[in-house]
C-alpha cells in the first residue's frame, strides 16, 4: 500500500517538479513517507520546487509540540528531503485569529494554482481531514470540534485523555474536492466499514469521504484488511 502510494506521488513530482501536494498525517501514511525518503535518498526525486499544504493541525499545540502535525511532518518527511521551508504550509494551531488563519490558508492554496495531488487517510467514522460526520458538508478551511470517536482514536498518542485536543483547523470538503487528483490510503480491519461506505454507500455528510464518489480522479489504495468488504460487492448503507 505504502509503496504504491509513494510511487503515485513520485510520478506526480517527476511529471511536474513544482507540484503542489496536499498531505495527511496519522499512522496510515507513515511508511509511505519512509518510502518517499528512500526514493529521495537514492537520488531519484527532487523536492526543491514542491509546495505542500497539510490537511489539518490541532488547535492549541505549538509547532514544537511532539504531538503537533507540524512536528510529525518535520520528523517523518521534511527534515529528510530537500523541500524549501517556505514551501511548507500547515495551518497554525496557535493563531490568535483562527478565522483569519483559515481564510488565509484557503487563499494561499488558491494563489499556488491549487493542489495537484491530495493525499488522504480515512477515519473509522469516514472522516477525511478533520471533516467529521455532520448534517452538512463544510466547504472551506475551518475550525472543527473533533468527534468523540476521533478524540478516542487520537488518545493513543497522548499520555492522558485530558491532553487530547478537541479542536483542530481542517481543510474543508470543497478545498479537498478542488484537488486535481486524490490518493486515499487505508489499512487495517478497523477501516474496512468506512472504506466500504465511502466507495459503495450513499453520498451523505454522515460519511464525509463518500463525497469522493463524485471526484473525477481518485485513487484508493488499501491493504487486504481495509478492502475486505469491497470484495463482497455489497451495497453499504
Ligand atoms: C490526518 C487526517 C485524518 C487521518 C485519519 C486517519 O491529517 O486528516 O483524516 O487521515 O484520521 O488517521 P490514521 O491514519 O491515524 O488512522
Boltz pocket constraint, residues with backbone or C-beta under 6 A from the ligand:
constraints:
  - pocket:
      binder: B
      contacts: [[A, 23], [A, 24], [A, 25], [A, 26], [A, 27], [A, 28], [A, 29], [A, 55], [A, 56], [A, 120], [A, 121], [A, 122], [A, 123], [A, 124], [A, 127], [A, 128], [A, 129], [A, 130]]
      max_distance: 6.0
